[in-house]
Amino acid sequence: MWARGMFGGHGIYLGEVMFALIADDALYLKVDEETRPAFDEVESVPFVYHGKKGRPVTMSYREMPPEGFESPERAEHWAGLAIAAARRRER
């Protein structure tokens, strides 16, 4: 695992696949059509930054649910969803 600066934060990679983003003191995880419902269910907010001309841009990353910080097992669950989504995107 490694990190690279981007979007005013840091992208977190597993190999060559970016599955998480740290920005504004928050951890965001990659989502796709398959995993988005799980994040919607826990009301996880999307990562939004202001692009050119100050317009908001919503990316396919959602904030780590609070339960993900409560135990290693829950963190592994949410990170696993993000890694799977990131790998599907790379295909």
N, CA, C and O atoms as a GROMACS GRO file, in nm:
protein
  364
    1MET      N    1   0.085  -0.116   0.000
    1MET     CA    2   0.000   0.000   0.000
    1MET      C    3   0.090   0.123   0.000
    1MET      O    4   0.196   0.125   0.062
    2TRP      N    5   0.045   0.227  -0.071
    2TRP     CA    6   0.121   0.350  -0.077
    2TRP      C    7   0.026   0.467  -0.102
    2TRP      O    8  -0.091   0.446  -0.134
    3ALA      N    9   0.076   0.589  -0.087
    3ALA     CA   10  -0.008   0.709  -0.103
    3ALA      C   11   0.059   0.807  -0.197
    3ALA      O   12   0.182   0.809  -0.212
    4ARG      N   13  -0.025   0.890  -0.261
    4ARG     CA   14   0.024   0.995  -0.351
    4ARG      C   15  -0.066   1.118  -0.333
    4ARG      O   16  -0.188   1.105  -0.322
    5GLY      N   17  -0.006   1.235  -0.330
    5GLY     CA   18  -0.082   1.357  -0.315
    5GLY      C   19  -0.172   1.384  -0.435
    5GLY      O   20  -0.128   1.372  -0.550
    6MET      N   21  -0.298   1.418  -0.410
    6MET     CA   22  -0.394   1.454  -0.515
    6MET      C   23  -0.519   1.515  -0.455
    6MET      O   24  -0.553   1.487  -0.340
    7PHE      N   25  -0.589   1.598  -0.533
    7PHE     CA   26  -0.714   1.663  -0.492
    7PHE      C   27  -0.699   1.736  -0.358
    7PHE      O   28  -0.796   1.748  -0.283
    8GLY      N   29  -0.581   1.785  -0.328
    8GLY     CA   30  -0.558   1.852  -0.201
    8GLY      C   31  -0.549   1.755  -0.086
    8GLY      O   32  -0.547   1.796   0.030
    9GLY      N   33  -0.544   1.625  -0.115
    9GLY     CA   34  -0.532   1.522  -0.012
    9GLY      C   35  -0.433   1.417  -0.058
    9GLY      O   36  -0.332   1.448  -0.121
   10HIS      N   37  -0.463   1.291  -0.026
   10HIS     CA   38  -0.376   1.180  -0.064
   10HIS      C   39  -0.459   1.062  -0.114
   10HIS      O   40  -0.555   1.021  -0.049
   11GLY      N   41  -0.421   1.009  -0.230
   11GLY     CA   42  -0.482   0.888  -0.280
   11GLY      C   43  -0.411   0.768  -0.218
   11GLY      O   44  -0.289   0.768  -0.208
   12ILE      N   45  -0.487   0.668  -0.176
   12ILE     CA   46  -0.432   0.547  -0.115
   12ILE      C   47  -0.445   0.434  -0.217
   12ILE      O   48  -0.553   0.408  -0.268
   13TYR      N   49  -0.333   0.369  -0.244
   13TYR     CA   50  -0.326   0.265  -0.347
   13TYR      C   51  -0.293   0.130  -0.287
   13TYR      O   52  -0.221   0.119  -0.188
   14LEU      N   53  -0.346   0.027  -0.350
   14LEU     CA   54  -0.306  -0.111  -0.327
   14LEU      C   55  -0.252  -0.156  -0.462
   14LEU      O   56  -0.329  -0.178  -0.555
   15GLY      N   57  -0.121  -0.170  -0.472
   15GLY     CA   58  -0.061  -0.193  -0.602
   15GLY      C   59  -0.079  -0.069  -0.686
   15GLY      O   60  -0.042   0.040  -0.644
   16GLU      N   61  -0.137  -0.085  -0.804
   16GLU     CA   62  -0.162   0.029  -0.893
   16GLU      C   63  -0.305   0.080  -0.886
   16GLU      O   64  -0.342   0.168  -0.963
   17VAL      N   65  -0.384   0.026  -0.794
   17VAL     CA   66  -0.526   0.059  -0.787
   17VAL      C   67  -0.554   0.154  -0.670
   17VAL      O   68  -0.525   0.121  -0.554
   18MET      N   69  -0.610   0.271  -0.701
   18MET     CA   70  -0.649   0.366  -0.596
   18MET      C   71  -0.786   0.327  -0.542
   18MET      O   72  -0.884   0.323  -0.617
   19PHE      N   73  -0.791   0.298  -0.412
   19PHE     CA   74  -0.918   0.256  -0.352
   19PHE      C   75  -0.967   0.349  -0.242
   19PHE      O   76  -1.079   0.334  -0.193
   20ALA      N   77  -0.884   0.447  -0.203
   20ALA     CA   78  -0.924   0.538  -0.096
   20ALA      C   79  -0.860   0.674  -0.118
   20ALA      O   80  -0.763   0.688  -0.193
   21LEU      N   81  -0.916   0.772  -0.051
   21LEU     CA   82  -0.870   0.909  -0.061
   21LEU      C   83  -0.882   0.973   0.077
   21LEU      O   84  -0.986   0.962   0.142
   22ILE      N   85  -0.777   1.040   0.120
   22ILE     CA   86  -0.784   1.117   0.245
   22ILE      C   87  -0.784   1.264   0.206
   22ILE      O   88  -0.693   1.312   0.139
   23ALA      N   89  -0.887   1.335   0.248
   23ALA     CA   90  -0.900   1.478   0.219
   23ALA      C   91  -0.981   1.544   0.329
   23ALA      O   92  -1.077   1.487   0.380
   24ASP      N   93  -0.942   1.664   0.365
   24ASP     CA   94  -1.015   1.741   0.467
   24ASP      C   95  -1.038   1.659   0.593
   24ASP      O   96  -1.147   1.661   0.650
   25ASP      N   97  -0.934   1.588   0.637
   25ASP     CA   98  -0.940   1.507   0.760
   25ASP      C   99  -1.046   1.398   0.756
   25ASP      O  100  -1.098   1.359   0.861
   26ALA      N  101  -1.078   1.348   0.638
   26ALA     CA  102  -1.176   1.240   0.624
   26ALA      C  103  -1.120   1.133   0.531
   26ALA      O  104  -1.039   1.162   0.443
   27LEU      N  105  -1.163   1.010   0.552
   27LEU     CA  106  -1.124   0.897   0.468
   27LEU      C  107  -1.242   0.862   0.378
   27LEU      O  108  -1.353   0.836   0.425
   28TYR      N  109  -1.217   0.863   0.247
   28TYR     CA  110  -1.318   0.829   0.148
   28TYR      C  111  -1.278   0.701   0.078
   28TYR      O  112  -1.160   0.678   0.052
   29LEU      N  113  -1.377   0.616   0.048
   29LEU     CA  114  -1.354   0.488  -0.016
   29LEU      C  115  -1.420   0.483  -0.153
   29LEU      O  116  -1.528   0.540  -0.173
   30LYS      N  117  -1.357   0.416  -0.247
   30LYS     CA  118  -1.407   0.402  -0.384
   30LYS      C  119  -1.540   0.327  -0.384
   30LYS      O  120  -1.557   0.227  -0.314
   31VAL      N  121  -1.635   0.376  -0.464
   31VAL     CA  122  -1.763   0.308  -0.482
   31VAL      C  123  -1.790   0.292  -0.630
   31VAL      O  124  -1.734   0.364  -0.713
   32ASP      N  125  -1.876   0.196  -0.663
   32ASP     CA  126  -1.925   0.180  -0.800
   32ASP      C  127  -2.072   0.142  -0.790
   32ASP      O  128  -2.129   0.142  -0.681
   33GLU      N  129  -2.133   0.110  -0.902
   33GLU     CA  130  -2.276   0.077  -0.902
   33GLU      C  131  -2.308  -0.041  -0.811
   33GLU      O  132  -2.417  -0.048  -0.753
   34GLU      N  133  -2.216  -0.133  -0.797
   34GLU     CA  134  -2.238  -0.253  -0.715
   34GLU      C  135  -2.229  -0.222  -0.565
   34GLU      O  136  -2.304  -0.279  -0.486
   35THR      N  137  -2.138  -0.134  -0.525
   35THR     CA  138  -2.116  -0.109  -0.382
   35THR      C  139  -2.188   0.016  -0.330
   35THR      O  140  -2.205   0.031  -0.209
   36ARG      N  141  -2.228   0.104  -0.419
   36ARG     CA  142  -2.292   0.230  -0.377
   36ARG      C  143  -2.413   0.207  -0.285
   36ARG      O  144  -2.429   0.281  -0.188
   37PRO      N  145  -2.499   0.106  -0.311
   37PRO     CA  146  -2.613   0.087  -0.220
   37PRO      C  147  -2.574   0.062  -0.074
   37PRO      O  148  -2.644   0.107   0.016
   38ALA      N  149  -2.465  -0.007  -0.051
   38ALA     CA  150  -2.421  -0.031   0.088
   38ALA      C  151  -2.382   0.100   0.154
   38ALA      O  152  -2.411   0.122   0.272
   39PHE      N  153  -2.317   0.188   0.080
   39PHE     CA  154  -2.278   0.318   0.135
   39PHE      C  155  -2.400   0.409   0.150
   39PHE      O  156  -2.408   0.487   0.246
   40ASP      N  157  -2.495   0.400   0.057
   40ASP     CA  158  -2.620   0.477   0.069
   40ASP      C  159  -2.696   0.436   0.194
   40ASP      O  160  -2.752   0.520   0.264
   41GLU      N  161  -2.697   0.307   0.222
   41GLU     CA  162  -2.772   0.254   0.337
   41GLU      C  163  -2.724   0.315   0.469
   41GLU      O  164  -2.805   0.336   0.560
   42VAL      N  165  -2.595   0.344   0.480
   42VAL     CA  166  -2.542   0.403   0.603
   42VAL      C  167  -2.523   0.555   0.590
   42VAL      O  168  -2.458   0.618   0.672
   43GLU      N  169  -2.582   0.613   0.484
   43GLU     CA  170  -2.582   0.757   0.460
   43GLU      C  171  -2.442   0.817   0.452
   43GLU      O  172  -2.416   0.926   0.503
   44SER      N  173  -2.354   0.744   0.387
   44SER     CA  174  -2.217   0.791   0.367
   44SER      C  175  -2.216   0.901   0.260
   44SER      O  176  -2.275   0.884   0.153
   45VAL      N  177  -2.151   1.012   0.290
   45VAL     CA  178  -2.152   1.126   0.199
   45VAL      C  179  -2.042   1.114   0.094
   45VAL      O  180  -1.936   1.058   0.121
   46PRO      N  181  -2.067   1.166  -0.027
   46PRO     CA  182  -1.966   1.160  -0.133
   46PRO      C  183  -1.856   1.263  -0.114
   46PRO      O  184  -1.872   1.364  -0.045
   47PHE      N  185  -1.743   1.235  -0.178
   47PHE     CA  186  -1.634   1.331  -0.183
   47PHE      C  187  -1.664   1.430  -0.295
   47PHE      O  188  -1.687   1.392  -0.409
   48VAL      N  189  -1.665   1.559  -0.260
   48VAL     CA  190  -1.692   1.666  -0.356
   48VAL      C  191  -1.578   1.767  -0.345
   48VAL      O  192  -1.541   1.808  -0.235
   49TYR      N  193  -1.525   1.807  -0.459
   49TYR     CA  194  -1.426   1.914  -0.459
   49TYR      C  195  -1.470   2.020  -0.559
   49TYR      O  196  -1.558   1.996  -0.642
   50HIS      N  197  -1.409   2.136  -0.550
   50HIS     CA  198  -1.446   2.245  -0.640
   50HIS      C  199  -1.345   2.248  -0.755
   50HIS      O  200  -1.226   2.270  -0.735
   51GLY      N  201  -1.395   2.225  -0.874
   51GLY     CA  202  -1.312   2.220  -0.994
   51GLY      C  203  -1.293   2.358  -1.053
   51GLY      O  204  -1.305   2.461  -0.986
   52LYS      N  205  -1.262   2.356  -1.180
   52LYS     CA  206  -1.242   2.482  -1.252
   52LYS      C  207  -1.369   2.565  -1.245
   52LYS      O  208  -1.480   2.513  -1.249
   53LYS      N  209  -1.350   2.693  -1.235
   53LYS     CA  210  -1.461   2.788  -1.226
   53LYS      C  211  -1.540   2.772  -1.096
   53LYS      O  212  -1.651   2.824  -1.085
   54GLY      N  213  -1.484   2.700  -0.998
   54GLY     CA  214  -1.548   2.685  -0.868
   54GLY      C  215  -1.667   2.592  -0.864
   54GLY      O  216  -1.739   2.588  -0.764
   55ARG      N  217  -1.688   2.518  -0.970
   55ARG     CA  218  -1.803   2.427  -0.974
   55ARG      C  219  -1.775   2.300  -0.894
   55ARG      O  220  -1.666   2.245  -0.901
   56PRO      N  221  -1.875   2.254  -0.817
   56PRO     CA  222  -1.855   2.131  -0.740
   56PRO      C  223  -1.848   2.008  -0.832
   56PRO      O  224  -1.925   1.995  -0.928
   57VAL      N  225  -1.754   1.919  -0.802
   57VAL     CA  226  -1.737   1.795  -0.876
   57VAL      C  227  -1.750   1.680  -0.776
   57VAL      O  228  -1.673   1.672  -0.680
   58THR      N  229  -1.848   1.592  -0.799
   58THR     CA  230  -1.869   1.477  -0.712
   58THR      C  231  -1.796   1.357  -0.771
   58THR      O  232  -1.813   1.323  -0.888
   59MET      N  233  -1.714   1.295  -0.689
   59MET     CA  234  -1.636   1.180  -0.735
   59MET      C  235  -1.695   1.051  -0.679
   59MET      O  236  -1.780   1.054  -0.589
   60SER      N  237  -1.650   0.938  -0.731
   60SER     CA  238  -1.704   0.808  -0.690
   60SER      C  239  -1.631   0.755  -0.567
   60SER      O  240  -1.580   0.643  -0.565
   61TYR      N  241  -1.627   0.839  -0.464
   61TYR     CA  242  -1.571   0.803  -0.334
   61TYR      C  243  -1.670   0.846  -0.228
   61TYR      O  244  -1.730   0.954  -0.238
   62ARG      N  245  -1.688   0.761  -0.127
   62ARG     CA  246  -1.779   0.793  -0.017
   62ARG      C  247  -1.702   0.788   0.115
   62ARG      O  248  -1.606   0.712   0.130
   63GLU      N  249  -1.747   0.868   0.209
   63GLU     CA  250  -1.680   0.873   0.339
   63GLU      C  251  -1.694   0.739   0.412
   63GLU      O  252  -1.799   0.675   0.409
   64MET      N  253  -1.584   0.700   0.476
   64MET     CA  254  -1.585   0.577   0.557
   64MET      C  255  -1.695   0.590   0.662
   64MET      O  256  -1.698   0.688   0.736
   65PRO      N  257  -1.785   0.493   0.669
   65PRO     CA  258  -1.888   0.498   0.773
   65PRO      C  259  -1.823   0.494   0.912
   65PRO      O  260  -1.719   0.431   0.930
   66PRO      N  261  -1.883   0.560   1.011
   66PRO     CA  262  -1.826   0.562   1.146
   66PRO      C  263  -1.794   0.423   1.200
   66PRO      O  264  -1.695   0.405   1.270
   67GLU      N  265  -1.877   0.324   1.167
   67GLU     CA  266  -1.852   0.189   1.218
   67GLU      C  267  -1.720   0.133   1.167
   67GLU      O  268  -1.664   0.042   1.228
   68GLY      N  269  -1.670   0.186   1.056
   68GLY     CA  270  -1.543   0.141   1.002
   68GLY      C  271  -1.425   0.178   1.090
   68GLY      O  272  -1.316   0.121   1.077
   69PHE      N  273  -1.446   0.272   1.179
   69PHE     CA  274  -1.341   0.312   1.272
   69PHE      C  275  -1.356   0.244   1.408
   69PHE      O  276  -1.274   0.265   1.497
   70GLU      N  277  -1.460   0.165   1.424
   70GLU     CA  278  -1.488   0.104   1.554
   70GLU      C  279  -1.424  -0.033   1.573
   70GLU      O  280  -1.403  -0.076   1.686
   71SER      N  281  -1.391  -0.101   1.464
   71SER     CA  282  -1.328  -0.232   1.477
   71SER      C  283  -1.251  -0.265   1.350
   71SER      O  284  -1.289  -0.221   1.241
   72PRO      N  285  -1.145  -0.343   1.363
   72PRO     CA  286  -1.070  -0.385   1.244
   72PRO      C  287  -1.157  -0.463   1.145
   72PRO      O  288  -1.139  -0.452   1.024
   73GLU      N  289  -1.250  -0.543   1.197
   73GLU     CA  290  -1.336  -0.623   1.109
   73GLU      C  291  -1.425  -0.535   1.023
   73GLU      O  292  -1.442  -0.563   0.905
   74ARG      N  293  -1.483  -0.430   1.081
   74ARG     CA  294  -1.570  -0.340   1.004
   74ARG      C  295  -1.486  -0.257   0.906
   74ARG      O  296  -1.530  -0.230   0.794
   75ALA      N  297  -1.367  -0.216   0.947
   75ALA     CA  298  -1.278  -0.143   0.856
   75ALA      C  299  -1.241  -0.232   0.737
   75ALA      O  300  -1.239  -0.186   0.623
   76GLU      N  301  -1.213  -0.358   0.764
   76GLU     CA  302  -1.179  -0.452   0.658
   76GLU      C  303  -1.296  -0.472   0.562
   76GLU      O  304  -1.276  -0.480   0.441
   77HIS      N  305  -1.416  -0.479   0.616
   77HIS     CA  306  -1.536  -0.495   0.533
   77HIS      C  307  -1.548  -0.378   0.434
   77HIS      O  308  -1.562  -0.400   0.313
   78TRP      N  309  -1.543  -0.254   0.486
   78TRP     CA  310  -1.561  -0.137   0.400
   78TRP      C  311  -1.445  -0.121   0.304
   78TRP      O  312  -1.466  -0.087   0.187
   79ALA      N  313  -1.323  -0.144   0.350
   79ALA     CA  314  -1.207  -0.136   0.260
   79ALA      C  315  -1.215  -0.242   0.152
   79ALA      O  316  -1.178  -0.217   0.037
   80GLY      N  317  -1.265  -0.360   0.187
   80GLY     CA  318  -1.281  -0.467   0.088
   80GLY      C  319  -1.378  -0.428  -0.023
   80GLY      O  320  -1.354  -0.458  -0.140
   81LEU      N  321  -1.487  -0.362   0.014
   81LEU     CA  322  -1.581  -0.313  -0.087
   81LEU      C  323  -1.514  -0.212  -0.180
   81LEU      O  324  -1.533  -0.215  -0.301
   82ALA      N  325  -1.434  -0.123  -0.121
   82ALA     CA  326  -1.366  -0.020  -0.200
   82ALA      C  327  -1.262  -0.081  -0.294
   82ALA      O  328  -1.251  -0.040  -0.410
   83ILE      N  329  -1.186  -0.177  -0.245
   83ILE     CA  330  -1.085  -0.242  -0.328
   83ILE      C  331  -1.151  -0.315  -0.444
   83ILE      O  332  -1.103  -0.310  -0.557
   84ALA      N  333  -1.260  -0.384  -0.415
   84ALA     CA  334  -1.332  -0.456  -0.522
   84ALA      C  335  -1.384  -0.358  -0.627
   84ALA      O  336  -1.374  -0.384  -0.747
   85ALA      N  337  -1.439  -0.246  -0.583
   85ALA     CA  338  -1.490  -0.145  -0.678
   85ALA      C  339  -1.376  -0.089  -0.763
   85ALA      O  340  -1.390  -0.072  -0.884
   86ALA      N  341  -1.264  -0.060  -0.700
   86ALA     CA  342  -1.149  -0.006  -0.773
   86ALA      C  343  -1.095  -0.107  -0.874
   86ALA      O  344  -1.058  -0.070  -0.985
   87ARG      N  345  -1.090  -0.232  -0.836
   87ARG     CA  346  -1.042  -0.336  -0.928
   87ARG      C  347  -1.137  -0.355  -1.045
   87ARG      O  348  -1.092  -0.376  -1.158
   88ARG      N  349  -1.266  -0.348  -1.020
   88ARG     CA  350  -1.363  -0.360  -1.132
   88ARG      C  351  -1.343  -0.247  -1.233
   88ARG      O  352  -1.356  -0.268  -1.353
   89ARG      N  353  -1.313  -0.129  -1.184
   89ARG     CA  354  -1.292  -0.013  -1.272
   89ARG      C  355  -1.170  -0.033  -1.361
   89ARG      O  356  -1.167   0.015  -1.474
   90GLU      N  357  -1.070  -0.103  -1.311
   90GLU     CA  358  -0.946  -0.123  -1.385
   90GLU      C  359  -0.957  -0.226  -1.496
   90GLU      O  360  -0.869  -0.234  -1.581
   91ARG      N  361  -1.062  -0.303  -1.497
   91ARG     CA  362  -1.076  -0.408  -1.600
   91ARG      C  363  -1.101  -0.351  -1.736
   91ARG      O  364  -1.116  -0.427  -1.832
   0.00000   0.00000   0.00000
